[in-house]
Amino acid sequence: MFKANTEFDIIGMGEVMLRLSPPAKEKISQCETFEKTIGGSELNVVSGASMLGVRSAIITKIPQNKIGHFVRNKIRYGNVSDDYIVYDQSADARLGVYYYESGAYPRKSTVIYDRARSSMCTLSLDELPSDIYEKTKVFHISSITLAIDKNLRETALEMIKRFHKAGALISFDVNYRSALWSEEEAREVIQSILKYVDFLFVSEETSRRMLQREGTLEEIMQGYVKDYGCKLVATTRREVISPMRHNFNSKIFYGGKFYEEKPYNNIEVIDRIGSGDAYLAGVLYGLIKTGDITSALEIGNATSAVKNTVVGDMSASSIDEILSVIKSHKATGRQDEMVR
């Protein structure tokens, strides 16, 4: 399925943002300090997969200043290569920012974006080496990158075509955000690239509303394979009981067969941001390292469940931790309350 002897297993492309959050459960309107970290959908995926045990890189553009250096250092800490970071030395260089307020029932979690005209929006093809397209098994991108800027969209669409032509498998997370673009615009753009997509990650709600697919969930998933030639279609299912208590499961369609397992119930949520990305990281790792769909699904579900318990956007799990979680998830009867 995958190209052999590539320098990287996964290369992702996307904006990396500064995240500012009130400590504990404070509200943005009352807090005096913010805790800072970084995040971004595609970075979360490649970092999570790299922590599990594949080699990954991120294509992004950040300011050439101290805050950019902070981002670079965090990317390296996430075990991701910085070979394809482009540094913006212009007077208008800026890093996108978002503020995240963690909720507690009945107050919902809140995200506020300040990302307009960030350095990432100015990324162009000539800022990247021409041989990059030959260097990975998988190229991963989400629709967020297609939505934040029309010039960046054209760059991203061309990169998808070039990676596809070079033999990389294309991983695409629909990850629709209504605050970034309309359903009509998103549908037109996304439908135009699905013919290049090998691994499609899309929620049932997005399939029905934005992409206007009809039928049962199983018929919708089969439809992406029939209509566009996707090799694998994955749909996550999250049941939010409260901001701090979730249930999670997923379904994968591959090779004419559906794959599913029992859900992770009553997950104790510390920080849900990035848990969907962690699922993708686990599935992609499982596909690359094991080639077994059942294992990929189990690793994806476990990595997502664990990410909910970790502060920050990026997953921080080793494969040993995830395999231990999977073993416990399948076990019956009494289990030890502590690993020691």
MIFI-487139 format. One record per residue (C-alpha): residue number from 1; residue in one letter; x negated, y, z. Coordinates in steps of 0.25 Angstrom, whole numbers. Layout:
N
{seq NUM type A xx X yy Y zz Z}
...
END
This chain:
340
{seq 1 type M xx 0 yy 0 zz 0}
{seq 2 type F xx -11 yy 10 zz 4}
{seq 3 type K xx -23 yy 15 zz -4}
{seq 4 type A xx -36 yy 8 zz 1}
{seq 5 type N xx -49 yy 15 zz 6}
{seq 6 type T xx -44 yy 29 zz 8}
{seq 7 type E xx -50 yy 38 zz 18}
{seq 8 type F xx -37 yy 41 zz 25}
{seq 9 type D xx -25 yy 33 zz 28}
{seq 10 type I xx -16 yy 45 zz 29}
{seq 11 type I xx -17 yy 59 zz 25}
{seq 12 type G xx -6 yy 69 zz 29}
{seq 13 type M xx -3 yy 83 zz 24}
{seq 14 type G xx 4 yy 93 zz 33}
{seq 15 type E xx 4 yy 105 zz 41}
{seq 16 type V xx -2 yy 105 zz 55}
{seq 17 type M xx 4 yy 114 zz 65}
{seq 18 type L xx 1 yy 120 zz 79}
{seq 19 type R xx 11 yy 115 zz 89}
{seq 20 type L xx 14 yy 123 zz 101}
{seq 21 type S xx 23 yy 117 zz 112}
{seq 22 type P xx 27 yy 122 zz 126}
{seq 23 type P xx 21 yy 113 zz 137}
{seq 24 type A xx 31 yy 102 zz 143}
{seq 25 type K xx 45 yy 105 zz 140}
{seq 26 type E xx 44 yy 120 zz 140}
{seq 27 type K xx 52 yy 128 zz 130}
{seq 28 type I xx 45 yy 137 zz 120}
{seq 29 type S xx 53 yy 149 zz 125}
{seq 30 type Q xx 48 yy 147 zz 139}
{seq 31 type C xx 33 yy 141 zz 138}
{seq 32 type E xx 21 yy 150 zz 140}
{seq 33 type T xx 11 yy 140 zz 133}
{seq 34 type F xx 11 yy 131 zz 122}
{seq 35 type E xx 3 yy 118 zz 120}
{seq 36 type K xx -3 yy 117 zz 106}
{seq 37 type T xx -5 yy 105 zz 97}
{seq 38 type I xx -4 yy 102 zz 82}
{seq 39 type G xx 6 yy 94 zz 74}
{seq 40 type G xx 11 yy 92 zz 60}
{seq 41 type S xx 19 yy 81 zz 54}
{seq 42 type E xx 9 yy 75 zz 44}
{seq 43 type L xx -3 yy 77 zz 55}
{seq 44 type N xx 6 yy 70 zz 65}
{seq 45 type V xx 7 yy 58 zz 55}
{seq 46 type V xx -8 yy 57 zz 51}
{seq 47 type S xx -13 yy 59 zz 65}
{seq 48 type G xx -3 yy 49 zz 71}
{seq 49 type A xx -7 yy 38 zz 61}
{seq 50 type S xx -22 yy 42 zz 63}
{seq 51 type M xx -21 yy 40 zz 78}
{seq 52 type L xx -15 yy 26 zz 75}
{seq 53 type G xx -27 yy 22 zz 66}
{seq 54 type V xx -27 yy 27 zz 52}
{seq 55 type R xx -35 yy 38 zz 46}
{seq 56 type S xx -28 yy 51 zz 42}
{seq 57 type A xx -30 yy 65 zz 38}
{seq 58 type I xx -21 yy 78 zz 37}
{seq 59 type I xx -20 yy 88 zz 26}
{seq 60 type T xx -17 yy 102 zz 32}
{seq 61 type K xx -21 yy 116 zz 32}
{seq 62 type I xx -24 yy 124 zz 45}
{seq 63 type P xx -30 yy 137 zz 49}
{seq 64 type Q xx -45 yy 138 zz 50}
{seq 65 type N xx -45 yy 144 zz 64}
{seq 66 type K xx -45 yy 139 zz 78}
{seq 67 type I xx -30 yy 134 zz 78}
{seq 68 type G xx -34 yy 127 zz 65}
{seq 69 type H xx -45 yy 120 zz 72}
{seq 70 type F xx -36 yy 116 zz 83}
{seq 71 type V xx -27 yy 109 zz 73}
{seq 72 type R xx -39 yy 102 zz 66}
{seq 73 type N xx -44 yy 97 zz 79}
{seq 74 type K xx -30 yy 91 zz 83}
{seq 75 type I xx -30 yy 85 zz 69}
{seq 76 type R xx -43 yy 78 zz 72}
{seq 77 type Y xx -38 yy 74 zz 86}
{seq 78 type G xx -26 yy 67 zz 79}
{seq 79 type N xx -37 yy 58 zz 71}
{seq 80 type V xx -34 yy 65 zz 58}
{seq 81 type S xx -44 yy 69 zz 48}
{seq 82 type D xx -45 yy 84 zz 46}
{seq 83 type D xx -52 yy 82 zz 32}
{seq 84 type Y xx -40 yy 89 zz 25}
{seq 85 type I xx -37 yy 100 zz 34}
{seq 86 type V xx -38 yy 113 zz 26}
{seq 87 type Y xx -42 yy 126 zz 34}
{seq 88 type D xx -35 yy 139 zz 31}
{seq 89 type Q xx -44 yy 150 zz 32}
{seq 90 type S xx -35 yy 161 zz 27}
{seq 91 type A xx -30 yy 173 zz 35}
{seq 92 type D xx -16 yy 167 zz 35}
{seq 93 type A xx -20 yy 154 zz 40}
{seq 94 type R xx -10 yy 149 zz 51}
{seq 95 type L xx -6 yy 136 zz 57}
{seq 96 type G xx 9 yy 132 zz 58}
{seq 97 type V xx 14 yy 132 zz 73}
{seq 98 type Y xx 26 yy 125 zz 79}
{seq 99 type Y xx 31 yy 125 zz 93}
{seq 100 type Y xx 37 yy 113 zz 99}
{seq 101 type E xx 46 yy 113 zz 111}
{seq 102 type S xx 49 yy 100 zz 117}
{seq 103 type G xx 64 yy 98 zz 121}
{seq 104 type A xx 71 yy 91 zz 133}
{seq 105 type Y xx 85 yy 87 zz 132}
{seq 106 type P xx 94 yy 95 zz 129}
{seq 107 type R xx 83 yy 105 zz 124}
{seq 108 type K xx 78 yy 100 zz 110}
{seq 109 type S xx 64 yy 101 zz 106}
{seq 110 type T xx 61 yy 113 zz 97}
{seq 111 type V xx 51 yy 116 zz 86}
{seq 112 type I xx 47 yy 130 zz 81}
{seq 113 type Y xx 39 yy 132 zz 69}
{seq 114 type D xx 29 yy 143 zz 65}
{seq 115 type R xx 23 yy 137 zz 53}
{seq 116 type A xx 25 yy 146 zz 41}
{seq 117 type R xx 14 yy 149 zz 32}
{seq 118 type S xx 4 yy 140 zz 39}
{seq 119 type S xx -9 yy 137 zz 33}
{seq 120 type M xx -4 yy 123 zz 28}
{seq 121 type C xx 6 yy 130 zz 19}
{seq 122 type T xx -6 yy 135 zz 10}
{seq 123 type L xx -13 yy 121 zz 8}
{seq 124 type S xx -16 yy 118 zz -6}
{seq 125 type L xx -21 yy 106 zz -14}
{seq 126 type D xx -35 yy 112 zz -17}
{seq 127 type E xx -38 yy 113 zz -2}
{seq 128 type L xx -39 yy 98 zz -2}
{seq 129 type P xx -49 yy 89 zz -8}
{seq 130 type S xx -45 yy 82 zz -21}
{seq 131 type D xx -48 yy 68 zz -16}
{seq 132 type I xx -39 yy 69 zz -4}
{seq 133 type Y xx -28 yy 61 zz -11}
{seq 134 type E xx -36 yy 49 zz -12}
{seq 135 type K xx -40 yy 48 zz 2}
{seq 136 type T xx -27 yy 42 zz 9}
{seq 137 type K xx -18 yy 31 zz 9}
{seq 138 type V xx -6 yy 39 zz 14}
{seq 139 type F xx -3 yy 54 zz 12}
{seq 140 type H xx 8 yy 59 zz 22}
{seq 141 type I xx 16 yy 71 zz 22}
{seq 142 type S xx 29 yy 76 zz 27}
{seq 143 type S xx 40 yy 86 zz 21}
{seq 144 type I xx 36 yy 96 zz 31}
{seq 145 type T xx 23 yy 99 zz 23}
{seq 146 type L xx 32 yy 100 zz 11}
{seq 147 type A xx 42 yy 110 zz 18}
{seq 148 type I xx 33 yy 120 zz 25}
{seq 149 type D xx 28 yy 127 zz 12}
{seq 150 type K xx 31 yy 126 zz -3}
{seq 151 type N xx 17 yy 128 zz -7}
{seq 152 type L xx 12 yy 117 zz 3}
{seq 153 type R xx 24 yy 108 zz -2}
{seq 154 type E xx 18 yy 109 zz -16}
{seq 155 type T xx 4 yy 105 zz -11}
{seq 156 type A xx 10 yy 94 zz -3}
{seq 157 type L xx 18 yy 88 zz -15}
{seq 158 type E xx 6 yy 88 zz -24}
{seq 159 type M xx -2 yy 81 zz -13}
{seq 160 type I xx 9 yy 70 zz -11}
{seq 161 type K xx 8 yy 68 zz -26}
{seq 162 type R xx -8 yy 67 zz -26}
{seq 163 type F xx -9 yy 58 zz -14}
{seq 164 type H xx 2 yy 49 zz -21}
{seq 165 type K xx -6 yy 49 zz -34}
{seq 166 type A xx -18 yy 45 zz -27}
{seq 167 type G xx -12 yy 33 zz -21}
{seq 168 type A xx -9 yy 38 zz -7}
{seq 169 type L xx 5 yy 34 zz -1}
{seq 170 type I xx 13 yy 46 zz 3}
{seq 171 type S xx 20 yy 46 zz 17}
{seq 172 type F xx 31 yy 57 zz 18}
{seq 173 type D xx 38 yy 61 zz 30}
{seq 174 type V xx 51 yy 68 zz 26}
{seq 175 type N xx 51 yy 75 zz 40}
{seq 176 type Y xx 62 yy 86 zz 35}
{seq 177 type R xx 62 yy 99 zz 43}
{seq 178 type S xx 74 yy 108 zz 40}
{seq 179 type A xx 67 yy 120 zz 45}
{seq 180 type L xx 56 yy 119 zz 34}
{seq 181 type W xx 65 yy 117 zz 22}
{seq 182 type S xx 79 yy 114 zz 17}
{seq 183 type E xx 85 yy 100 zz 15}
{seq 184 type E xx 86 yy 103 zz 0}
{seq 185 type E xx 72 yy 108 zz -2}
{seq 186 type A xx 66 yy 96 zz 6}
{seq 187 type R xx 74 yy 86 zz -1}
{seq 188 type E xx 70 yy 91 zz -15}
{seq 189 type V xx 55 yy 91 zz -11}
{seq 190 type I xx 55 yy 78 zz -4}
{seq 191 type Q xx 63 yy 70 zz -14}
{seq 192 type S xx 53 yy 75 zz -24}
{seq 193 type I xx 41 yy 68 zz -17}
{seq 194 type L xx 48 yy 55 zz -12}
{seq 195 type K xx 43 yy 48 zz -24}
{seq 196 type Y xx 29 yy 49 zz -19}
{seq 197 type V xx 32 yy 45 zz -5}
{seq 198 type D xx 28 yy 31 zz 0}
{seq 199 type F xx 31 yy 32 zz 15}
{seq 200 type L xx 43 yy 40 zz 17}
{seq 201 type F xx 47 yy 44 zz 32}
{seq 202 type V xx 61 yy 51 zz 33}
{seq 203 type S xx 72 yy 51 zz 43}
{seq 204 type E xx 86 yy 47 zz 41}
{seq 205 type E xx 91 yy 61 zz 43}
{seq 206 type T xx 82 yy 67 zz 33}
{seq 207 type S xx 85 yy 56 zz 23}
{seq 208 type R xx 100 yy 59 zz 25}
{seq 209 type R xx 100 yy 74 zz 26}
{seq 210 type M xx 89 yy 80 zz 19}
{seq 211 type L xx 86 yy 69 zz 8}
{seq 212 type Q xx 101 yy 66 zz 7}
{seq 213 type R xx 99 yy 51 zz 7}
{seq 214 type E xx 112 yy 42 zz 9}
{seq 215 type G xx 115 yy 29 zz 14}
{seq 216 type T xx 110 yy 21 zz 26}
{seq 217 type L xx 96 yy 24 zz 32}
{seq 218 type E xx 91 yy 11 zz 25}
{seq 219 type E xx 97 yy 15 zz 12}
{seq 220 type I xx 91 yy 29 zz 13}
{seq 221 type M xx 77 yy 23 zz 16}
{seq 222 type Q xx 78 yy 13 zz 5}
{seq 223 type G xx 82 yy 24 zz -4}
{seq 224 type Y xx 69 yy 31 zz -3}
{seq 225 type V xx 62 yy 19 zz -8}
{seq 226 type K xx 71 yy 17 zz -19}
{seq 227 type D xx 72 yy 31 zz -24}
{seq 228 type Y xx 58 yy 36 zz -21}
{seq 229 type G xx 49 yy 23 zz -20}
{seq 230 type C xx 45 yy 26 zz -5}
{seq 231 type K xx 38 yy 14 zz 0}
{seq 232 type L xx 42 yy 16 zz 15}
{seq 233 type V xx 53 yy 24 zz 21}
{seq 234 type A xx 53 yy 26 zz 36}
{seq 235 type T xx 64 yy 33 zz 44}
{seq 236 type T xx 63 yy 36 zz 59}
{seq 237 type R xx 74 yy 36 zz 69}
{seq 238 type R xx 74 yy 45 zz 81}
{seq 239 type E xx 85 yy 46 zz 91}
{seq 240 type V xx 83 yy 58 zz 101}
{seq 241 type I xx 89 yy 55 zz 114}
{seq 242 type S xx 83 yy 67 zz 120}
{seq 243 type P xx 71 yy 76 zz 117}
{seq 244 type M xx 63 yy 66 zz 126}
{seq 245 type R xx 69 yy 53 zz 123}
{seq 246 type H xx 70 yy 47 zz 108}
{seq 247 type N xx 72 yy 34 zz 101}
{seq 248 type F xx 64 yy 31 zz 89}
{seq 249 type N xx 64 yy 21 zz 78}
{seq 250 type S xx 61 yy 20 zz 63}
{seq 251 type K xx 65 yy 12 zz 50}
{seq 252 type I xx 55 yy 9 zz 38}
{seq 253 type F xx 59 yy 4 zz 25}
{seq 254 type Y xx 48 yy -2 zz 17}
{seq 255 type G xx 47 yy -13 zz 6}
{seq 256 type G xx 62 yy -15 zz 6}
{seq 257 type K xx 63 yy -18 zz 21}
{seq 258 type F xx 67 yy -10 zz 33}
{seq 259 type Y xx 58 yy -9 zz 46}
{seq 260 type E xx 63 yy -5 zz 60}
{seq 261 type E xx 61 yy -8 zz 74}
{seq 262 type K xx 68 yy -5 zz 88}
{seq 263 type P xx 67 yy 9 zz 92}
{seq 264 type Y xx 59 yy 16 zz 102}
{seq 265 type N xx 69 yy 20 zz 112}
{seq 266 type N xx 68 yy 31 zz 123}
{seq 267 type I xx 55 yy 37 zz 118}
{seq 268 type E xx 50 yy 47 zz 129}
{seq 269 type V xx 48 yy 59 zz 120}
{seq 270 type I xx 36 yy 68 zz 125}
{seq 271 type D xx 34 yy 75 zz 111}
{seq 272 type R xx 42 yy 70 zz 99}
{seq 273 type I xx 35 yy 79 zz 88}
{seq 274 type G xx 27 yy 70 zz 79}
{seq 275 type S xx 34 yy 57 zz 83}
{seq 276 type G xx 40 yy 56 zz 69}
{seq 277 type D xx 26 yy 58 zz 63}
{seq 278 type A xx 20 yy 48 zz 72}
{seq 279 type Y xx 30 yy 38 zz 66}
{seq 280 type L xx 24 yy 41 zz 52}
{seq 281 type A xx 10 yy 39 zz 58}
{seq 282 type G xx 13 yy 26 zz 64}
{seq 283 type V xx 20 yy 21 zz 51}
{seq 284 type L xx 9 yy 25 zz 42}
{seq 285 type Y xx -2 yy 20 zz 51}
{seq 286 type G xx 6 yy 6 zz 51}
{seq 287 type L xx 7 yy 6 zz 36}
{seq 288 type I xx -7 yy 9 zz 34}
{seq 289 type K xx -13 yy 0 zz 44}
{seq 290 type T xx -4 yy -12 zz 45}
{seq 291 type G xx 4 yy -11 zz 32}
{seq 292 type D xx 16 yy -17 zz 40}
{seq 293 type I xx 29 yy -9 zz 40}
{seq 294 type T xx 34 yy -15 zz 53}
{seq 295 type S xx 21 yy -11 zz 60}
{seq 296 type A xx 21 yy 3 zz 54}
{seq 297 type L xx 35 yy 5 zz 59}
{seq 298 type E xx 32 yy 0 zz 73}
{seq 299 type I xx 19 yy 9 zz 73}
{seq 300 type G xx 27 yy 21 zz 68}
{seq 301 type N xx 39 yy 20 zz 78}
{seq 302 type A xx 29 yy 18 zz 90}
{seq 303 type T xx 20 yy 29 zz 86}
{seq 304 type S xx 32 yy 38 zz 85}
{seq 305 type A xx 38 yy 34 zz 98}
{seq 306 type V xx 24 yy 36 zz 105}
{seq 307 type K xx 22 yy 50 zz 99}
{seq 308 type N xx 35 yy 55 zz 106}
{seq 309 type T xx 27 yy 53 zz 119}
{seq 310 type V xx 15 yy 61 zz 114}
{seq 311 type V xx 14 yy 76 zz 115}
{seq 312 type G xx 10 yy 83 zz 102}
{seq 313 type D xx 13 yy 81 zz 88}
{seq 314 type M xx 3 yy 70 zz 84}
{seq 315 type S xx 4 yy 55 zz 88}
{seq 316 type A xx -8 yy 50 zz 97}
{seq 317 type S xx -6 yy 35 zz 97}
{seq 318 type S xx -16 yy 25 zz 94}
{seq 319 type I xx -11 yy 12 zz 87}
{seq 320 type D xx -14 yy 4 zz 100}
{seq 321 type E xx -4 yy 13 zz 107}
{seq 322 type I xx 6 yy 11 zz 97}
{seq 323 type L xx 5 yy -4 zz 96}
{seq 324 type S xx 6 yy -4 zz 111}
{seq 325 type V xx 19 yy 4 zz 110}
{seq 326 type I xx 25 yy -5 zz 99}
{seq 327 type K xx 22 yy -18 zz 107}
{seq 328 type S xx 29 yy -12 zz 119}
{seq 329 type H xx 41 yy -7 zz 110}
{seq 330 type K xx 42 yy -22 zz 105}
{seq 331 type A xx 41 yy -28 zz 119}
{seq 332 type T xx 52 yy -33 zz 128}
{seq 333 type G xx 52 yy -34 zz 143}
{seq 334 type R xx 44 yy -27 zz 153}
{seq 335 type Q xx 32 yy -19 zz 148}
{seq 336 type D xx 21 yy -12 zz 156}
{seq 337 type E xx 24 yy 3 zz 159}
{seq 338 type M xx 9 yy 8 zz 157}
{seq 339 type V xx -3 yy 4 zz 148}
{seq 340 type R xx -15 yy 1 zz 156}
END
